[in-house]
Amino acid sequence: MTTVTDTATSGEVQTVVAARRLEHANSVFIGVGRPSTAAILARMVHNPHLVLVYESGTIGAKPFHIPLSIGDGELAETADAVVSVPEMFNYWIGPGRVEVAFLGAAQVDRHGNLNSTVIGEYGHPRTRLPGAGGAPEIAACCQEVVVIAPHSARTFVERLDFRTTVGFGDGPGDRRRLGFRGRGPTAVVTDLGVLEPDPETCELRLTQIHPGVEVDQVREATGWDLAVAAEVRHTAPPTDEELSALRELLSR
Amino acid sequence: MAELSGLPEAVGELVHDGDAVAIEGFTHLIPFAAGHEVLRQGRRDLELIRMTPDILYDQMIGMGAARKLVFSYGGNPGVGSLHRFRDAVEHGWPHPIELEEHSHAGMANRYAAGAARLPFAVMRGYVGTDLAPITHVAPITCPFTGEELTAVPALRPDVAIVHAQEADREGNVQLWGIPGVQKEAVLSADRALVTVERIVDRLEPRPGGVVIPGWVIDLVAEAPGGSQPSYSLGITARDNDFYRFWDKLSRDREEFESWMRENVLHEVESTT
């Protein structure tokens, strides 16, 4: 194991913190980008039996390289099973067989609802985003959701331009009323810290800050009046093992 | 039994102006060659259906072939935006396009209902989102348990186009690797065209292989490399560099058009 002398970037800390959340998980649903990197890292460092599930139908993929797309050939070649899209959603996602889902979004609100559809008005958007993909049903059905997003007031907004995916809806009781089986968002991991829902109000509040980050800095980067837990934890810096593994993975 | 055909003849026979066309392939086996032939034949006013309209539909939208897009995720996988799709939606270039959008689960179930010739499929989804009121779904009560569920209407394209690794001389097709929603797309459509990497004397069973019998396919056309820059597992590799290249090139309308004229329409002699 090489020794890591320099400190981790905020993006690296975010990836490492996301990976730690998978230490005891059986399975994780992931898209490409940082969520995928974090899940592969978790398999390398914390949890070699973690089952990676990609939307393209690959269940139990064991990629050596970080895939560019969810359909990269290596995912299918290394998977335990490769299933069709209807099977993925109806037999695997829908019944809640996948434990954790990592999701990203262009906008996140205080109840962990997500927008990946448009910025601006739906009929005349300023920015047309890709759209829902699998996120609405994944967030409704997986046992828990971890949102991974860059922390800025553009992303963490008072009001979503479009509610693509329901986190806690308008607050307590909404998930039950809507018939959702999963617990919903349990954490939002950003490059500044971690937000977790208050069990009473279902509102996201700051519970953890990364090394070198101040609470006020997180408040400023949040578009609503961010609640802060009575005791904010400090993220343990990435270990040499975590950081070396992450950098080695990224260099493959 | 499907007939073997040349690609231009197959597209000419099966795809008409105004058709609802489903070109499927979930990040794998995307029928680029067939889509490009649709553009070369100048088809217009199409209702383009596809779960993941990536570069191929970006090209077709940018060339003005689409009247309407039915989809669930319009991005360049792993790279970012589809700039021609965005330009059409945000600025109406080259002309405005009608959108009907769903979730992946919704689209997959719509194809499955179409393949089953049922009027709709039942699922849990859409509730509580802003998608429900702007798209085409409806609440339905389970007659057995009373649970409130969501009905999504069957997809019944005029024509489906998919790509596979192999076909035999009777037009039986086998694909393997990520199977996406191709079988459902073929079975949901009135007409079906399958392009293949190669024609073989006999299909050898493959692990995870999906066989589509020739008698539910109209025409099979050989198109080696026909899924590039996507890929056909075991035969071609995904050209990830092209997906990144497209992100840069497609931002500019003129560069896009001139690239398409040279590389797809072949109106200009290629310099390579």
HADDOCK unambig.tbl for C-alpha pairs under 7 A between the chains (distance, minus, plus):
assign (segid A and resid 32 and name CA) (segid B and resid 78 and name CA) 5.96 0.50 0.50
assign (segid A and resid 33 and name CA) (segid B and resid 78 and name CA) 6.81 0.50 0.50
assign (segid A and resid 56 and name CA) (segid B and resid 26 and name CA) 6.59 0.50 0.50
assign (segid A and resid 56 and name CA) (segid B and resid 178 and name CA) 6.70 0.50 0.50
assign (segid A and resid 56 and name CA) (segid B and resid 180 and name CA) 6.81 0.50 0.50
assign (segid A and resid 57 and name CA) (segid B and resid 178 and name CA) 6.49 0.50 0.50
assign (segid A and resid 68 and name CA) (segid B and resid 78 and name CA) 5.11 0.50 0.50
assign (segid A and resid 69 and name CA) (segid B and resid 77 and name CA) 5.33 0.50 0.50
assign (segid A and resid 69 and name CA) (segid B and resid 78 and name CA) 4.80 0.50 0.50
assign (segid A and resid 71 and name CA) (segid B and resid 27 and name CA) 4.92 0.50 0.50
assign (segid A and resid 71 and name CA) (segid B and resid 28 and name CA) 6.04 0.50 0.50
assign (segid A and resid 72 and name CA) (segid B and resid 238 and name CA) 6.97 0.50 0.50
assign (segid A and resid 73 and name CA) (segid B and resid 233 and name CA) 6.35 0.50 0.50
assign (segid A and resid 76 and name CA) (segid B and resid 177 and name CA) 5.85 0.50 0.50
assign (segid A and resid 76 and name CA) (segid B and resid 178 and name CA) 6.25 0.50 0.50
assign (segid A and resid 82 and name CA) (segid B and resid 178 and name CA) 6.20 0.50 0.50
assign (segid A and resid 83 and name CA) (segid B and resid 179 and name CA) 6.70 0.50 0.50
assign (segid A and resid 84 and name CA) (segid B and resid 179 and name CA) 5.22 0.50 0.50
assign (segid A and resid 84 and name CA) (segid B and resid 180 and name CA) 4.84 0.50 0.50
assign (segid A and resid 84 and name CA) (segid B and resid 181 and name CA) 6.02 0.50 0.50
assign (segid A and resid 85 and name CA) (segid B and resid 108 and name CA) 6.25 0.50 0.50
assign (segid A and resid 85 and name CA) (segid B and resid 180 and name CA) 5.15 0.50 0.50
assign (segid A and resid 85 and name CA) (segid B and resid 181 and name CA) 5.71 0.50 0.50
assign (segid A and resid 86 and name CA) (segid B and resid 105 and name CA) 6.95 0.50 0.50
assign (segid A and resid 86 and name CA) (segid B and resid 108 and name CA) 4.96 0.50 0.50
assign (segid A and resid 86 and name CA) (segid B and resid 109 and name CA) 6.23 0.50 0.50
assign (segid A and resid 89 and name CA) (segid B and resid 105 and name CA) 5.65 0.50 0.50
assign (segid A and resid 124 and name CA) (segid B and resid 90 and name CA) 6.53 0.50 0.50
assign (segid A and resid 125 and name CA) (segid B and resid 90 and name CA) 5.97 0.50 0.50
assign (segid A and resid 126 and name CA) (segid B and resid 90 and name CA) 6.52 0.50 0.50
assign (segid A and resid 127 and name CA) (segid B and resid 90 and name CA) 6.88 0.50 0.50
assign (segid A and resid 128 and name CA) (segid B and resid 86 and name CA) 5.69 0.50 0.50
assign (segid A and resid 128 and name CA) (segid B and resid 89 and name CA) 6.99 0.50 0.50
assign (segid A and resid 128 and name CA) (segid B and resid 90 and name CA) 6.70 0.50 0.50
assign (segid A and resid 130 and name CA) (segid B and resid 73 and name CA) 5.18 0.50 0.50
assign (segid A and resid 130 and name CA) (segid B and resid 74 and name CA) 4.30 0.50 0.50
assign (segid A and resid 130 and name CA) (segid B and resid 75 and name CA) 4.83 0.50 0.50
assign (segid A and resid 130 and name CA) (segid B and resid 81 and name CA) 6.85 0.50 0.50
assign (segid A and resid 131 and name CA) (segid B and resid 72 and name CA) 6.29 0.50 0.50
assign (segid A and resid 131 and name CA) (segid B and resid 73 and name CA) 5.00 0.50 0.50
assign (segid A and resid 131 and name CA) (segid B and resid 74 and name CA) 6.35 0.50 0.50
assign (segid A and resid 132 and name CA) (segid B and resid 72 and name CA) 6.03 0.50 0.50
assign (segid A and resid 132 and name CA) (segid B and resid 73 and name CA) 6.03 0.50 0.50
assign (segid A and resid 132 and name CA) (segid B and resid 103 and name CA) 5.30 0.50 0.50
assign (segid A and resid 133 and name CA) (segid B and resid 72 and name CA) 5.19 0.50 0.50
assign (segid A and resid 133 and name CA) (segid B and resid 73 and name CA) 4.72 0.50 0.50
assign (segid A and resid 133 and name CA) (segid B and resid 103 and name CA) 5.21 0.50 0.50
assign (segid A and resid 133 and name CA) (segid B and resid 104 and name CA) 5.01 0.50 0.50
assign (segid A and resid 134 and name CA) (segid B and resid 103 and name CA) 5.79 0.50 0.50
assign (segid A and resid 134 and name CA) (segid B and resid 104 and name CA) 4.86 0.50 0.50
assign (segid A and resid 134 and name CA) (segid B and resid 105 and name CA) 6.39 0.50 0.50
assign (segid A and resid 136 and name CA) (segid B and resid 103 and name CA) 6.96 0.50 0.50
assign (segid A and resid 137 and name CA) (segid B and resid 105 and name CA) 6.96 0.50 0.50
assign (segid A and resid 137 and name CA) (segid B and resid 125 and name CA) 5.88 0.50 0.50
assign (segid A and resid 162 and name CA) (segid B and resid 130 and name CA) 6.13 0.50 0.50
assign (segid A and resid 163 and name CA) (segid B and resid 129 and name CA) 5.37 0.50 0.50
assign (segid A and resid 163 and name CA) (segid B and resid 130 and name CA) 5.11 0.50 0.50
assign (segid A and resid 164 and name CA) (segid B and resid 129 and name CA) 5.54 0.50 0.50
assign (segid A and resid 164 and name CA) (segid B and resid 130 and name CA) 6.08 0.50 0.50
assign (segid A and resid 164 and name CA) (segid B and resid 131 and name CA) 6.39 0.50 0.50
assign (segid A and resid 165 and name CA) (segid B and resid 129 and name CA) 6.07 0.50 0.50
assign (segid A and resid 166 and name CA) (segid B and resid 128 and name CA) 6.50 0.50 0.50
assign (segid A and resid 166 and name CA) (segid B and resid 129 and name CA) 6.34 0.50 0.50
assign (segid A and resid 178 and name CA) (segid B and resid 127 and name CA) 6.49 0.50 0.50
assign (segid A and resid 178 and name CA) (segid B and resid 128 and name CA) 6.80 0.50 0.50
